[in-house]
C-alpha cells in the first residue's frame, strides 16, 4: 500500500512537473506554425539566395552605422542575419512535418525569439547600405525584414509600432486625427497665410476634383507644427500649381512596414491610393517622409504586382521640377553659412532620389558641401527602421547615430538639410546630445524662405 501511494505520488508529481514543459511545447508548436505561415508568405527567392551566399568576408561591417559607431562584432550585418538563419535551419524545413526518425524536433526557445527580436527591431534600421558594399549583394535589411514579419505573426513587436498601426488602420491616420480637426486646422493655416502672401481670401483647396497634384501632408505637422505645412503650401502657391489636399487621407506614414505586416501596410497604403481615386487627382506628392515614400512609391507596386498609373513623388522632386522649369525663383544665399545634406535612406538609397535635392541646394546656396560618403552611400542617421517611434530605443538611437555625427562634423556645415521628417527629428536629437551647435532644417523650409515673390520676378 505504501509502495502504491509512493508510486501514485511519484506519478502525480511527475505530471505536475511535466505540465509546464508540455505547455511550453504546445506554445512552441503554435509559434512555429504561425511563423511557418508567415515565412511561406514572405520568403522570396531573392532573400533565400542572399541568406545562402554570404562568403563571410566582413566587408559589410564598415557599411553599417551600428558597427561603425560601436566596433561591436555582434553588430556586423553578416552576423546579425545569421541569427535568423540559425532558427530557420533548426526549426523550419520545406516539410510541414519532419519525420521523427530523421530529426528530433526541438521546441522554439523563447531566448532565441528574444535575441532575434532585438536583432531585427533594435539592432538594424533596414537601411540597406550593407548591400552596396557586399560583393554578393546581400541586403541584411531585407533578410531582417523577413524576421520582423515572422515575429509580428506571433505578436512579438515593439510597443511603439503597435498602437500607431492600429490607430492608422482604424481611424485613417496614425495620430487619430478626425476629419473635422484636419479641415479646421487647414482652414486656420490658410487664414494665417493670407496676410503673409498678400492674397485676399486665400484658401487651401481640399477635395478638389481633377487636381494635378494631391499633396499628402505629415499629420504630426498638422497637429503640432502647422507652420511646417505652410512651407509646401507656399511653394505650391508660388508655382501656380493646381493642387489639393484630401479630407479622406492626410497621412503618408506607414509604420506597418516597419512592423513587418504586409496586410497592415497595404491597408494603410490603400487609403492613400483611394484618396487620389476619389477626386481623380493626376498625381500624388508626399510630405517629407522617407518610409512613407518608399512604401507608397515602391513597396505597394511590388505588393500589387503592377505599376501605378500615376506619378508618386516626394515634394523635393516636385520642387526641383519647379526650379528647372522656372515656375519658382529663389534668392540665392538667403540662408547663410555652409550647408550640407543628409540623404534619407528610403528616399535616396532605396528610392533613387539623389540628384534633385542637390540641384535644389546648389540653387539655394553657394556654400553647399557634401558629406562623405553621400548619396546612395550615405550613412543612416540611426533613427530609421521604426526606432524613432519607440521611446524604448531613444538611447540606442543616440548611440548608433555617432557615425552620422562624425560625418556632419567633417563637413564644417552650420546647417544640415534633409528631406525626411523622421531624419530631421533624429539629427536634431543628435545635435543636442553631442553638443554640435548647428541647425537642422527641412529642405522644403529653406526653399519656402528663399522664394522670390512673383511680383519681383522679371
C-alpha positions in Angstrom: 0.0 0.0 0.0 2.8 2.4 0.9 4.5 1.4 -2.3 1.3 2.2 -4.2 1.0 5.6 -2.5 4.6 6.4 -3.2 4.2 5.4 -6.8 1.0 7.4 -7.1 2.6 10.4 -5.5 5.6 10.0 -7.8 3.3 9.9 -10.9 1.3 12.9 -9.7 4.5 14.8 -9.0 5.8 13.9 -12.5 2.6 15.0 -14.1 2.8 18.3 -12.3 6.4 18.8 -13.4 5.7 17.8 -17.0 2.7 20.1 -17.4 4.7 23.3 -17.8 7.0 21.6 -20.2 4.1 20.3 -22.2 2.5 23.8 -22.2 5.8 25.2 -23.4 5.9 22.6 -26.2 2.3 23.5 -27.3 3.2 27.2 -27.3 6.3 26.5 -29.2 4.4 24.4 -31.8 1.8 27.2 -32.2 4.6 29.8 -32.7 6.4 27.7 -35.2 3.2 27.1 -37.2 2.4 30.8 -37.2 5.9 31.7 -38.2 5.9 29.0 -40.8 2.8 30.6 -42.4 4.5 34.0 -42.4 7.7 32.5 -43.8 5.8 31.0 -46.7 4.0 34.3 -47.4 7.1 36.5 -47.2 10.1 34.4 -48.2 11.3 35.3 -51.7 13.8 33.6 -53.9 16.0 36.7 -53.6 16.1 36.6 -49.8 16.7 32.9 -49.8 19.6 33.4 -52.3 21.1 36.2 -50.1 20.9 34.0 -47.0 22.9 31.2 -48.7 25.6 33.2 -50.5 27.5 35.0 -47.7 31.2 34.4 -48.0 32.0 35.8 -44.5 34.4 38.4 -45.9 33.3 41.1 -43.3 33.2 44.0 -45.9 29.7 44.8 -44.7 31.0 45.9 -41.3 32.2 49.3 -42.4 28.9 49.9 -44.2 26.8 49.6 -41.0 26.4 52.6 -38.8 25.8 50.3 -35.8 29.2 48.6 -36.2 31.0 51.9 -37.1 29.6 53.6 -34.0 30.5 50.8 -31.6 33.0 48.4 -33.2 30.9 45.6 -31.7 31.4 42.5 -33.9 28.0 41.2 -32.9 26.6 44.2 -34.9 28.2 43.3 -38.2 25.4 42.7 -40.7 26.5 39.2 -41.7 26.5 38.2 -38.0 23.1 39.7 -37.5 21.3 37.8 -40.2 22.9 34.5 -39.1 20.5 34.6 -36.1 17.6 34.2 -38.4 19.4 31.6 -40.4 20.1 29.5 -37.3 16.4 29.5 -36.4 15.3 28.6 -39.9 17.8 25.8 -40.1 16.9 24.4 -36.7 13.1 24.7 -36.7 11.9 25.1 -40.3 12.3 22.9 -43.4 10.4 22.6 -46.7 8.3 19.9 -44.9 5.5 20.9 -42.6 6.1 17.8 -40.5 9.6 16.3 -40.1 9.8 12.5 -39.7 10.9 11.7 -36.2 13.4 9.1 -37.4 15.2 11.8 -39.5 15.5 14.5 -36.9 14.4 15.2 -33.3 12.1 18.2 -33.2 13.0 20.8 -30.5 10.8 23.5 -29.1 11.5 27.1 -30.1 13.3 28.6 -27.2 12.0 32.0 -26.1 15.6 33.1 -25.7 16.1 32.6 -29.4 13.0 34.6 -30.1 14.1 37.4 -27.8 17.5 37.5 -29.4 16.0 37.6 -32.9 13.6 40.3 -31.7 16.5 42.5 -30.5 18.4 41.9 -33.7 15.5 42.6 -36.1 13.9 45.5 -34.4 16.6 47.2 -32.3 19.9 46.4 -34.0 19.0 47.2 -37.6 17.3 50.1 -39.2 16.8 48.2 -42.5 18.8 51.0 -44.2 20.3 48.7 -46.9 23.7 50.3 -47.1 25.4 46.9 -46.5 24.0 45.7 -49.8 26.1 48.3 -51.7 29.3 47.1 -50.2 28.7 43.4 -50.2 30.4 41.6 -53.2 27.4 39.2 -53.2 24.8 42.0 -53.0 23.4 40.7 -49.7 21.0 43.1 -48.0 20.7 42.3 -44.3 17.9 44.7 -44.0 15.7 42.7 -46.4 16.6 39.5 -44.5 15.8 41.0 -41.1 12.5 42.4 -42.5 11.6 38.8 -43.1 12.5 38.2 -39.4 10.2 41.1 -38.4 7.3 39.5 -40.4 7.8 36.2 -38.7 8.0 37.9 -35.2 4.9 40.0 -36.0 2.9 36.9 -36.8 3.3 35.7 -33.2 2.7 39.1 -31.7 6.3 40.0 -31.0 6.8 43.6 -32.0 7.8 46.9 -30.3 5.0 48.6 -28.5 5.9 51.8 -30.4 4.8 50.1 -33.6 1.6 48.5 -32.3 -0.6 51.5 -31.4 0.2 53.7 -34.4 -0.6 50.9 -36.8 -3.8 50.0 -35.1 -4.9 53.7 -35.0 -4.0 54.2 -38.7 -6.0 51.1 -39.7 -9.0 52.1 -37.6 -9.1 55.9 -38.0 -7.1 56.5 -41.2 -4.0 58.3 -39.7 -1.6 57.1 -37.1 -2.3 60.1 -34.7 -6.1 59.5 -34.7 -7.0 63.0 -36.0 -10.6 63.4 -37.1 -11.6 64.8 -40.5 -13.1 67.8 -38.8 -9.9 68.5 -36.8 -7.9 68.3 -40.1 -10.2 70.5 -42.1 -10.4 73.1 -39.3 -6.6 73.2 -38.9 -6.0 73.6 -42.7 -8.6 76.5 -42.8 -6.8 78.1 -39.9 -3.5 77.8 -41.6 -4.9 79.4 -44.7 -6.1 82.3 -42.6 -2.7 82.7 -41.1 -1.1 82.7 -44.5 -3.4 85.3 -46.1 -1.5 88.4 -44.8 1.8 86.8 -45.4 1.1 86.0 -49.0 -0.9 89.2 -49.6 -3.8 87.2 -51.1 -7.3 88.2 -50.1 -9.5 85.3 -49.1 -6.6 82.9 -49.6 -7.7 79.3 -49.2 -6.1 75.9 -49.3 -8.1 73.6 -51.6 -9.5 70.4 -50.1 -11.0 67.6 -52.1 -10.7 69.5 -55.4 -11.8 67.3 -58.3 -9.3 66.6 -61.0 -6.4 68.5 -59.4 -3.0 67.9 -60.9 -1.4 67.3 -57.5 -2.8 65.6 -54.4 -0.5 66.7 -51.6 -0.4 64.4 -48.6 1.0 66.3 -45.6 2.5 64.8 -42.5 -0.2 64.5 -39.7 2.3 65.4 -37.0 2.9 68.7 -38.8 -0.8 69.3 -39.0 -1.4 68.6 -35.3 1.7 70.0 -33.6 3.8 72.0 -36.2 1.3 73.7 -38.5 4.0 76.2 -39.7 5.7 73.3 -41.4 2.5 72.8 -43.5 2.8 76.4 -44.6 6.1 75.8 -46.4 4.9 73.4 -49.0 1.7 75.3 -49.4 3.7 78.5 -50.1 5.7 76.7 -52.7 2.7 75.1 -54.4 1.0 78.5 -54.5 4.1 80.3 -55.8 4.3 77.7 -58.6 0.7 78.3 -59.6 0.1 74.6 -59.1 -3.3 73.1 -59.5 -3.3 71.2 -56.2 -5.5 69.9 -53.4 -5.4 68.2 -50.1 -7.7 65.3 -49.2 -10.1 65.1 -46.2 -10.2 61.4 -46.7 -6.5 60.8 -46.2 -3.8 63.0 -44.8 -1.1 60.6 -43.7 1.8 59.2 -45.7 3.3 57.5 -42.5 3.2 53.7 -42.6 4.7 52.1 -39.5 3.2 48.8 -40.6 6.1 48.4 -43.0 8.5 48.5 -40.1 6.2 46.3 -38.0 6.5 43.6 -40.6 2.9 43.2 -41.5 2.3 43.4 -45.3 -1.5 43.3 -44.8 -1.5 46.3 -42.5 1.0 48.1 -44.7 -1.3 47.8 -47.7 -4.4 48.6 -45.7 -2.8 51.9 -44.8 -1.4 52.5 -48.3 -4.7 51.7 -50.0 -6.3 54.6 -48.2 -3.8 57.0 -49.8 -4.4 55.4 -53.2 -8.2 55.6 -52.7 -8.0 59.3 -51.7 -6.4 60.0 -55.1 -9.0 58.0 -56.9 -11.9 59.6 -55.1 -11.1 63.0 -56.6 -9.3 61.8 -59.7 -6.1 63.7 -58.9 -3.4 63.3 -61.6 -0.5 62.6 -59.2 0.4 62.1 -55.5 3.0 64.3 -53.9 4.2 63.3 -50.4 5.4 65.4 -47.5 9.0 64.6 -46.4 8.6 61.1 -45.1 11.2 58.5 -46.0 9.5 55.2 -45.4 6.1 56.7 -46.5 7.6 57.5 -49.9 9.2 54.1 -50.2 6.0 52.2 -49.3 3.6 54.2 -51.5 6.0 54.6 -54.4 7.8 51.2 -54.5 6.6 48.6 -52.0 2.9 49.0 -52.9 3.8 48.3 -56.6 5.6 45.1 -55.6 2.7 44.0 -53.5 0.1 44.8 -56.2 2.2 43.4 -58.9 1.7 46.3 -61.2 2.9 49.9 -61.7 0.9 52.8 -60.6 -0.9 54.6 -63.5 0.0 58.0 -62.0 3.2 59.6 -60.6 4.1 59.3 -57.0 6.7 62.0 -56.0 8.3 63.5 -52.9 7.8 67.2 -52.5 11.5 67.5 -53.1 11.2 66.1 -56.6 8.4 68.5 -57.4 10.4 71.5 -56.1 13.3 70.5 -58.3 11.0 70.5 -61.3 9.6 73.9 -60.4 13.1 75.4 -60.3 14.2 73.9 -63.5 11.1 74.9 -65.4 11.1 78.5 -63.9 7.8 78.1 -62.1 9.5 79.3 -58.9 12.6 81.5 -58.4 14.8 81.6 -55.4 17.1 84.1 -53.8 20.5 82.5 -53.5 22.2 82.5 -50.1 19.1 83.8 -48.3 20.2 81.2 -45.8 23.7 82.0 -44.7 26.6 79.6 -43.9 27.9 76.3 -45.2 25.1 73.8 -45.6 25.2 70.1 -46.1 22.5 67.5 -46.9 21.6 64.2 -45.3 20.2 61.6 -47.7 17.3 59.7 -46.1 17.9 56.0 -46.7 14.4 55.3 -48.0 14.4 58.3 -50.4 17.9 58.2 -51.7 19.4 54.6 -51.4 16.0 52.8 -51.6 14.1 55.3 -53.6 16.6 56.7 -56.1 16.0 60.4 -55.4 19.6 61.5 -55.1 20.2 64.4 -57.6 17.1 66.6 -57.1 17.9 67.7 -53.5 21.5 68.6 -54.6 20.3 70.6 -57.6 17.9 72.5 -55.2 20.7 73.2 -52.6 23.1 74.4 -55.3 20.3 76.8 -56.5 19.9 77.9 -52.9 23.4 78.2 -51.7 26.9 78.9 -52.9 28.3 77.1 -49.8 26.8 73.6 -50.3 29.2 70.9 -49.1 28.7 67.2 -49.4 29.1 64.6 -46.6 31.5 61.8 -47.3 30.2 59.4 -48.3 27.0 60.8 -49.7 24.0 60.0 -52.0 23.2 56.3 -52.0 26.3 55.6 -50.0 25.4 58.0 -47.2 25.2 56.5 -43.7 21.8 56.1 -41.9 21.2 58.7 -39.3 20.2 56.0 -36.8 16.5 56.9 -36.5 15.0 54.7 -39.2 13.5 51.2 -39.0 10.8 52.4 -36.6 13.3 53.1 -33.8 12.1 56.7 -33.7 8.6 55.5 -32.9 9.5 53.9 -29.6 10.8 55.7 -26.5 12.4 52.4 -25.5 15.1 52.9 -28.2 15.8 56.6 -27.6 19.3 56.0 -26.1 20.0 53.4 -28.7 19.3 55.9 -31.5 21.7 58.4 -30.0 24.5 55.8 -29.6 24.1 54.5 -33.1 24.0 58.0 -34.5 27.6 58.6 -33.7 28.8 57.8 -37.2 26.3 60.4 -38.6 27.6 63.0 -36.1 31.1 62.4 -37.3 30.0 62.8 -40.9 28.3 66.1 -40.3 31.2 67.5 -38.2 33.7 66.8 -41.0 31.7 69.0 -43.4 32.1 72.1 -41.3 28.5 72.9 -42.1 26.4 75.2 -40.0 23.1 73.8 -41.3 22.0 70.2 -42.1 19.2 70.0 -44.6 17.2 66.8 -45.2 14.0 65.6 -46.9 12.5 63.3 -44.2 10.6 64.3 -41.1 12.0 61.4 -39.1 15.6 62.1 -40.1 15.1 65.7 -39.1 13.9 64.7 -35.7 16.8 62.2 -35.2 19.5 64.6 -36.3 18.1 67.3 -34.1 18.4 64.9 -31.2 21.9 64.0 -32.2 22.9 67.7 -32.3 21.6 68.2 -28.8 23.2 65.0 -27.4 26.6 65.6 -29.0 26.5 69.4 -28.4 27.2 70.2 -32.1 25.9 73.8 -32.2 24.4 73.6 -35.7 20.9 73.7 -37.1 18.8 71.1 -38.9 16.2 72.2 -41.4 13.8 70.7 -43.8 14.9 71.4 -47.4 11.2 72.5 -48.0 11.5 75.1 -45.3 14.7 76.5 -46.8 13.1 76.7 -50.3 10.0 78.4 -48.9 12.1 81.0 -47.0 14.1 81.8 -50.2 11.2 82.3 -52.6 11.2 85.4 -54.7 7.6 86.8 -54.9 6.1 86.7 -58.3 5.8 90.5 -58.4 9.6 90.7 -58.0 10.3 88.2 -60.9 11.3 89.7 -64.2 
